[in-house]
Amino acid sequence: MAAAHRRRSSRRAAPKRGPRASWKGNLRFGLVSFSVQAFNAHIQGEGAVAFHQLHADCGRRIRYEKHCPVHGAVSNDEIVTAHEYAKGKYVEVDDAELDAMRTDAEKALTLDSFIEPEDFDPLYFDGRMYYLVPDGDAALEPFAVFRRALTNEDRYAVGQFAFSGKEQVAVVRPYGDVLHLALLNYAAEIRDAADVAVDEPTIRNVEKKVRMAEQIIRSWESDRFDFASYTDEYLERVRDLIDAKLKGRTIEAPEAEDEPDVVNLMDALKRSLEGKHGGRRSERHTLPHSAAAHRTIRQPKKSARRGKKRRAS
């Protein structure tokens, strides 16, 4: 019995696997080039409750199969990629052939523009975010130098690279000890705001109303904003619902909040300034002085804003 216990205790725990890189390649600017790897900044599956479709009669999960109209269901290894060059006619092209069409320079993340943060419009973000870190010992020094230079100059870098089967435009910025890589939409992929804009109406007492709105903005402004204080309260209620159903209990839906009786815009502005806003402009999104001093959430360091533009060379 003791020997069996010793054998069990002598087994080493399997090493914990870290996240897998989503992309590896060279980061280039000018004649400088070094290896980097990109890790997804978004934790897959975090902050979501998955639901599946079931057959109501038997409770079995509904499956979606890849189907050939001639041979029925097919497996992934039987599927190839092809381009339709004419109606019903295709030419097969595999990933290796597509990759061979790119030069080594196109496979690298090549940065060719450096801009001030305020010159970048978040409208172009396409939602995919990554952390860039050096890949290998030889990349440690150039990575550190480049990150510090971006921080000191307070600049974002813009460039292109091959990713997910197409040429992507991206912005790179310093974020703590790493670089933040965000993929962008091309300008041609962004709808013109004029397509959906409406004509501004004629507003009575417009200057007074604007000044009151400005006062509300200033009164709610804080330099101790903590993004981590935002949580998905609805998700927590959904999890409580699922837990209650598993235990055979019932759970009551949250009571609807009383909406303030607002007659018009001027009334809403006045009552908001008086603190009778009726909503939940909560203090939870503002850190008190003591909490700010002892917070454990790590934020990226920001360099001091320079008072004047960089002198032209």
ChimeraX attribute file (.defattr): number of C-alpha atoms within 10 A of each C-alpha:
attribute: neighborCount
match mode: 1-to-1
recipient: residues
	/A:1	5
	/A:2	7
	/A:3	8
	/A:4	9
	/A:5	9
	/A:6	10
	/A:7	9
	/A:8	10
	/A:9	10
	/A:10	9
	/A:11	8
	/A:12	7
	/A:13	7
	/A:14	6
	/A:15	6
	/A:16	6
	/A:17	6
	/A:18	6
	/A:19	9
	/A:20	10
	/A:21	15
	/A:22	13
	/A:23	15
	/A:24	19
	/A:25	18
	/A:26	21
	/A:27	24
	/A:28	17
	/A:29	16
	/A:30	8
	/A:31	5
	/A:32	10
	/A:33	17
	/A:34	19
	/A:35	21
	/A:36	22
	/A:37	19
	/A:38	21
	/A:39	18
	/A:40	17
	/A:41	14
	/A:42	12
	/A:43	8
	/A:44	8
	/A:45	8
	/A:46	7
	/A:47	11
	/A:48	12
	/A:49	11
	/A:50	6
	/A:51	6
	/A:52	7
	/A:53	10
	/A:54	12
	/A:55	9
	/A:56	9
	/A:57	6
	/A:58	7
	/A:59	9
	/A:60	10
	/A:61	11
	/A:62	11
	/A:63	8
	/A:64	7
	/A:65	10
	/A:66	11
	/A:67	11
	/A:68	10
	/A:69	7
	/A:70	6
	/A:71	7
	/A:72	9
	/A:73	11
	/A:74	12
	/A:75	9
	/A:76	7
	/A:77	6
	/A:78	6
	/A:79	10
	/A:80	10
	/A:81	10
	/A:82	12
	/A:83	10
	/A:84	10
	/A:85	9
	/A:86	8
	/A:87	6
	/A:88	6
	/A:89	9
	/A:90	12
	/A:91	10
	/A:92	10
	/A:93	12
	/A:94	10
	/A:95	10
	/A:96	8
	/A:97	10
	/A:98	11
	/A:99	12
	/A:100	9
	/A:101	9
	/A:102	12
	/A:103	9
	/A:104	10
	/A:105	13
	/A:106	13
	/A:107	18
	/A:108	22
	/A:109	26
	/A:110	22
	/A:111	20
	/A:112	12
	/A:113	12
	/A:114	17
	/A:115	14
	/A:116	12
	/A:117	12
	/A:118	9
	/A:119	9
	/A:120	12
	/A:121	8
	/A:122	9
	/A:123	10
	/A:124	18
	/A:125	15
	/A:126	13
	/A:127	10
	/A:128	13
	/A:129	19
	/A:130	20
	/A:131	23
	/A:132	26
	/A:133	21
	/A:134	22
	/A:135	17
	/A:136	11
	/A:137	8
	/A:138	11
	/A:139	17
	/A:140	15
	/A:141	11
	/A:142	16
	/A:143	22
	/A:144	15
	/A:145	11
	/A:146	15
	/A:147	18
	/A:148	15
	/A:149	13
	/A:150	18
	/A:151	19
	/A:152	15
	/A:153	16
	/A:154	19
	/A:155	19
	/A:156	21
	/A:157	20
	/A:158	22
	/A:159	20
	/A:160	19
	/A:161	21
	/A:162	19
	/A:163	16
	/A:164	9
	/A:165	9
	/A:166	9
	/A:167	13
	/A:168	16
	/A:169	20
	/A:170	24
	/A:171	22
	/A:172	23
	/A:173	22
	/A:174	26
	/A:175	17
	/A:176	14
	/A:177	14
	/A:178	16
	/A:179	21
	/A:180	20
	/A:181	23
	/A:182	20
	/A:183	22
	/A:184	21
	/A:185	15
	/A:186	13
	/A:187	10
	/A:188	7
	/A:189	9
	/A:190	10
	/A:191	9
	/A:192	10
	/A:193	8
	/A:194	7
	/A:195	7
	/A:196	7
	/A:197	8
	/A:198	8
	/A:199	5
	/A:200	6
	/A:201	6
	/A:202	7
	/A:203	8
	/A:204	8
	/A:205	9
	/A:206	10
	/A:207	10
	/A:208	11
	/A:209	16
	/A:210	12
	/A:211	12
	/A:212	17
	/A:213	18
	/A:214	11
	/A:215	15
	/A:216	17
	/A:217	12
	/A:218	10
	/A:219	10
	/A:220	12
	/A:221	11
	/A:222	12
	/A:223	7
	/A:224	13
	/A:225	15
	/A:226	16
	/A:227	11
	/A:228	9
	/A:229	12
	/A:230	9
	/A:231	10
	/A:232	10
	/A:233	9
	/A:234	10
	/A:235	13
	/A:236	14
	/A:237	14
	/A:238	13
	/A:239	14
	/A:240	13
	/A:241	17
	/A:242	16
	/A:243	14
	/A:244	13
	/A:245	12
	/A:246	10
	/A:247	9
	/A:248	9
	/A:249	10
	/A:250	12
	/A:251	13
	/A:252	6
	/A:253	8
	/A:254	8
	/A:255	6
	/A:256	6
	/A:257	9
	/A:258	8
	/A:259	9
	/A:260	12
	/A:261	9
	/A:262	13
	/A:263	8
	/A:264	8
	/A:265	10
	/A:266	15
	/A:267	11
	/A:268	18
	/A:269	20
	/A:270	16
	/A:271	15
	/A:272	17
	/A:273	16
	/A:274	10
	/A:275	11
	/A:276	12
	/A:277	16
	/A:278	15
	/A:279	12
	/A:280	8
	/A:281	10
	/A:282	8
	/A:283	11
	/A:284	14
	/A:285	15
	/A:286	18
	/A:287	17
	/A:288	12
	/A:289	9
	/A:290	8
	/A:291	11
	/A:292	14
	/A:293	9
	/A:294	8
	/A:295	10
	/A:296	8
	/A:297	9
	/A:298	7
	/A:299	9
	/A:300	10
	/A:301	11
	/A:302	12
	/A:303	13
	/A:304	10
	/A:305	9
	/A:306	10
	/A:307	6
	/A:308	6
	/A:309	7
	/A:310	8
	/A:311	5
	/A:312	4
	/A:313	3
